[in-house]
Amino acid sequence: MKERIHWIDWSKCILIYLVVVAHYGRISPFVDNLICAFHMPAFFMISGYLHKQMPVKQSVMKNFKRLIVPAFLFSLLCWGYYVALMAIKGVPFTFDGYISKFLLGMIFYDRPNVTPPCGVIWFLQVLFISKVLLDIASRYGNNAIFTACVVCAVATWVWYTADINDMRYQFLLQRTCASFPFVALGYVAKEKQLFLKFSKIGWLPYLLLALYLVGVVYNGRVGIATWRFGHDVALYYLVAFIGCICFFLLVNKIKFGGG
């Protein structure tokens, strides 16, 4: 039986709880900012940390089965619920209102024109693209991964500074560019054993925590899905990276169940 990585398991558990808290809506703006500045990047970093490099064709097939198929099936379940609800309310049947808007909503998030049956599946879709991109880049070494990260970050900066938030044709592309650097960092961190090296520096998580708090206060509300990066995209990445590393080190320091 494969040995569990306890700090990864507990990190995911805590992050899932924080997602629920952040969506609850009855928390202070400051606490909301503290959560949103790192929780989705942390999920992406964990995915990168656990990723095993494989041939591109195999990556597409395996990740499609593990990510896209469940996303599609869950969306169909949500679609069935909404259709039943509309029928109960007596909403007249139209192909556009009952079918096409929901089908398009599995790809687009422009609510005036489509109806996302399950908007949160964007994470699985973006993760699928990011994993395939990581396997393509990793074939050429860490320099290629770094180049891909820079391209994605620069593209995100250009879109954001130009105030381009395309909820239809560029939604997944934009969110992938904003998310890929975190997936890549998690992958490289595992390869270079960075978390193990950082964990030996006892005072580091507390310094990172102080820097994270200052960064969150200055940069304000952020979020990949909502396409908000505060004052500057570069600062967003810096604060998110600091927050993720700080979080993982603190969880590891607690040593839930050992490991």
C-alpha positions as CSV (number, residue, x, y, z in Angstrom):
1,M,0.0,0.0,0.0
2,K,1.3,3.4,-1.0
3,E,2.4,5.5,2.0
4,R,0.4,8.6,2.6
5,I,2.0,12.0,2.7
6,H,0.3,13.3,5.8
7,W,1.1,17.0,5.4
8,I,-0.5,16.8,1.9
9,D,-3.6,15.1,3.2
10,W,-4.1,17.6,6.0
11,S,-3.3,20.5,3.7
12,K,-6.1,19.4,1.4
13,C,-8.5,18.9,4.3
14,I,-7.8,22.3,5.7
15,L,-8.0,23.9,2.2
16,I,-11.4,22.3,1.5
17,Y,-12.7,23.7,4.8
18,L,-11.3,27.2,3.9
19,V,-13.1,27.0,0.5
20,V,-16.4,26.4,2.3
21,V,-15.7,29.3,4.7
22,A,-14.8,31.6,1.9
23,H,-18.0,30.8,0.0
24,Y,-20.1,31.1,3.2
25,G,-20.2,34.9,2.8
26,R,-20.5,35.8,6.4
27,I,-16.9,36.4,7.3
28,S,-15.0,39.7,7.5
29,P,-13.4,41.0,4.3
30,F,-10.0,40.7,5.9
31,V,-10.4,37.0,6.7
32,D,-11.8,36.5,3.2
33,N,-8.8,38.2,1.7
34,L,-6.5,36.0,3.8
35,I,-8.1,32.9,2.5
36,C,-8.5,33.8,-1.2
37,A,-4.9,35.1,-1.6
38,F,-3.5,31.5,-1.3
39,H,-6.2,28.8,-1.2
40,M,-6.6,28.1,-4.9
41,P,-2.9,28.5,-5.7
42,A,-2.3,26.0,-2.9
43,F,-4.6,23.4,-4.5
44,F,-2.8,23.9,-7.8
45,M,0.6,23.5,-6.1
46,I,-0.4,20.3,-4.4
47,S,-1.6,19.0,-7.8
48,G,1.8,19.8,-9.2
49,Y,3.6,18.3,-6.3
50,L,1.8,15.0,-6.7
51,H,2.1,15.0,-10.5
52,K,4.1,12.3,-12.2
53,Q,5.6,13.1,-15.5
54,M,4.4,10.9,-18.4
55,P,4.3,10.9,-22.2
56,V,1.9,13.6,-23.6
57,K,-0.5,11.1,-25.1
58,Q,-0.8,9.1,-21.9
59,S,-1.1,12.4,-20.0
60,V,-4.1,13.5,-22.1
61,M,-5.9,10.2,-21.8
62,K,-5.2,9.7,-18.1
63,N,-6.0,13.2,-17.0
64,F,-9.1,13.4,-19.3
65,K,-10.5,10.3,-17.5
66,R,-9.6,11.6,-14.0
67,L,-10.6,15.2,-14.4
68,I,-12.8,16.0,-17.4
69,V,-15.1,13.0,-17.2
70,P,-16.0,13.6,-13.6
71,A,-16.4,17.3,-14.3
72,F,-18.8,16.5,-17.1
73,L,-20.8,13.9,-15.2
74,F,-21.2,16.2,-12.2
75,S,-22.3,19.0,-14.5
76,L,-24.9,16.7,-16.0
77,L,-26.1,15.9,-12.5
78,C,-26.4,19.6,-11.8
79,W,-28.1,20.2,-15.1
80,G,-30.7,17.5,-14.3
81,Y,-31.4,19.3,-11.0
82,Y,-31.9,22.7,-12.7
83,V,-34.1,21.2,-15.4
84,A,-36.3,19.5,-12.8
85,L,-36.5,22.8,-10.8
86,M,-37.5,24.8,-13.9
87,A,-40.1,22.2,-14.8
88,I,-41.6,22.4,-11.2
89,K,-41.7,26.2,-11.5
90,G,-43.6,25.9,-14.7
91,V,-40.9,27.6,-16.9
92,P,-42.0,27.0,-20.6
93,F,-39.7,24.5,-22.4
94,T,-37.3,26.0,-25.0
95,F,-34.3,24.3,-26.5
96,D,-32.2,27.3,-25.6
97,G,-33.3,27.6,-22.0
98,Y,-33.4,24.0,-21.1
99,I,-30.6,22.5,-23.2
100,S,-28.2,24.6,-25.2
101,K,-27.4,27.2,-22.5
102,F,-26.5,24.4,-20.1
103,L,-24.3,22.5,-22.6
104,L,-22.5,25.7,-23.5
105,G,-22.2,26.5,-19.8
106,M,-19.9,23.6,-19.4
107,I,-17.3,25.5,-21.3
108,F,-18.3,29.2,-21.1
109,Y,-19.1,31.2,-18.0
110,D,-20.9,34.2,-19.5
111,R,-24.1,34.0,-17.5
112,P,-26.2,36.3,-19.6
113,N,-25.8,33.9,-22.6
114,V,-25.2,30.5,-20.9
115,T,-26.1,28.8,-17.7
116,P,-23.1,27.1,-16.0
117,P,-24.6,23.9,-14.5
118,C,-21.7,23.7,-12.1
119,G,-19.4,26.7,-12.2
120,V,-16.7,25.2,-9.9
121,I,-15.6,22.7,-12.5
122,W,-13.4,25.4,-14.0
123,F,-10.8,24.1,-11.5
124,L,-10.8,20.6,-13.0
125,Q,-10.7,21.9,-16.6
126,V,-7.8,24.3,-15.9
127,L,-6.0,21.5,-14.0
128,F,-6.3,19.2,-16.9
129,I,-4.8,21.7,-19.3
130,S,-2.1,22.6,-16.8
131,K,-1.1,19.0,-16.3
132,V,-0.8,18.3,-20.0
133,L,1.1,21.6,-20.5
134,L,3.5,20.5,-17.7
135,D,4.1,17.2,-19.3
136,I,4.9,18.9,-22.6
137,A,7.3,21.3,-21.0
138,S,8.9,18.8,-18.7
139,R,10.1,16.8,-21.7
140,Y,12.6,19.6,-22.4
141,G,13.7,20.1,-18.8
142,N,13.2,22.7,-16.1
143,N,14.2,25.6,-18.4
144,A,11.2,24.8,-20.5
145,I,9.0,24.7,-17.5
146,F,10.3,28.0,-16.3
147,T,9.8,29.5,-19.8
148,A,6.2,28.3,-19.8
149,C,5.6,29.9,-16.4
150,V,7.0,33.2,-17.6
151,V,4.9,33.1,-20.7
152,C,1.8,32.3,-18.7
153,A,2.5,35.0,-16.0
154,V,3.2,37.7,-18.7
155,A,0.0,36.8,-20.6
156,T,-1.9,37.1,-17.3
157,W,-0.3,40.5,-16.6
158,V,-1.2,41.7,-20.2
159,W,-4.8,40.6,-19.9
160,Y,-5.2,42.1,-16.5
161,T,-3.6,45.4,-17.1
162,A,-5.6,45.7,-20.3
163,D,-8.8,44.9,-18.3
164,I,-9.6,41.9,-20.5
165,N,-11.7,39.4,-18.6
166,D,-13.3,37.2,-21.3
167,M,-15.9,34.9,-19.7
168,R,-16.5,33.1,-23.0
169,Y,-13.8,32.2,-25.5
170,Q,-10.8,33.0,-23.4
171,F,-12.0,32.0,-20.0
172,L,-10.2,28.6,-19.6
173,L,-7.1,30.0,-21.4
174,Q,-6.9,33.0,-19.1
175,R,-7.4,30.9,-15.9
176,T,-4.9,28.3,-17.1
177,C,-2.3,31.0,-17.6
178,A,-2.9,32.4,-14.1
179,S,-2.8,29.0,-12.6
180,F,-0.1,27.1,-14.4
181,P,2.9,28.7,-12.5
182,F,1.5,27.2,-9.3
183,V,1.2,23.7,-10.7
184,A,4.7,24.0,-12.1
185,L,6.2,25.3,-8.8
186,G,4.6,22.3,-7.0
187,Y,6.1,19.9,-9.5
188,V,9.6,21.5,-9.3
189,A,9.4,21.7,-5.4
190,K,8.9,17.9,-5.3
191,E,11.7,17.3,-7.7
192,K,14.1,19.6,-5.8
193,Q,12.8,18.6,-2.4
194,L,12.3,22.2,-1.6
195,F,9.7,21.8,1.1
196,L,12.0,19.3,2.9
197,K,14.9,21.8,2.8
198,F,12.7,24.7,3.9
199,S,11.2,22.7,6.8
200,K,14.7,22.5,8.3
201,I,14.7,26.3,8.8
202,G,12.6,26.6,11.9
203,W,12.0,30.3,11.8
204,L,11.1,30.5,8.1
205,P,7.3,29.9,8.2
206,Y,6.9,32.7,10.8
207,L,8.8,35.1,8.6
208,L,6.8,34.1,5.6
209,L,3.6,34.5,7.6
210,A,4.5,38.1,8.5
211,L,5.3,38.8,4.9
212,Y,2.1,37.2,3.7
213,L,0.0,39.3,6.1
214,V,1.6,42.5,4.9
215,G,1.2,41.5,1.3
216,V,-2.5,40.6,1.7
217,V,-3.3,43.9,3.4
218,Y,-1.5,45.9,0.7
219,N,-2.8,43.9,-2.4
220,G,-6.4,43.4,-1.3
221,R,-9.0,41.0,-2.6
222,V,-7.8,38.5,-5.3
223,G,-9.0,35.4,-7.0
224,I,-8.2,33.4,-10.1
225,A,-11.8,32.6,-11.0
226,T,-13.0,36.1,-10.5
227,W,-9.9,37.5,-12.4
228,R,-8.9,39.8,-9.6
229,F,-5.2,40.3,-8.8
230,G,-5.1,43.4,-6.7
231,H,-2.6,46.1,-7.4
232,D,-0.3,44.1,-9.6
233,V,-0.1,40.6,-11.0
234,A,3.5,40.2,-10.0
235,L,2.7,41.0,-6.4
236,Y,-0.3,38.6,-6.6
237,Y,2.1,35.7,-7.6
238,L,4.6,36.7,-4.9
239,V,2.1,36.9,-2.1
240,A,0.4,33.7,-3.2
241,F,3.7,31.8,-3.4
242,I,4.7,33.1,0.0
243,G,1.3,32.1,1.5
244,C,1.4,28.6,0.0
245,I,4.9,27.8,1.2
246,C,4.1,29.3,4.6
247,F,0.9,27.2,4.9
248,F,2.6,23.9,3.9
249,L,5.4,24.5,6.3
250,L,3.1,25.3,9.2
251,V,0.9,22.2,8.4
252,N,4.1,20.0,8.3
253,K,5.3,21.5,11.5
254,I,2.1,20.5,13.3
255,K,2.8,16.9,12.1
256,F,-0.8,15.5,12.1
257,G,-0.4,11.8,12.5
258,G,3.3,11.9,11.8
259,G,5.0,11.9,8.4
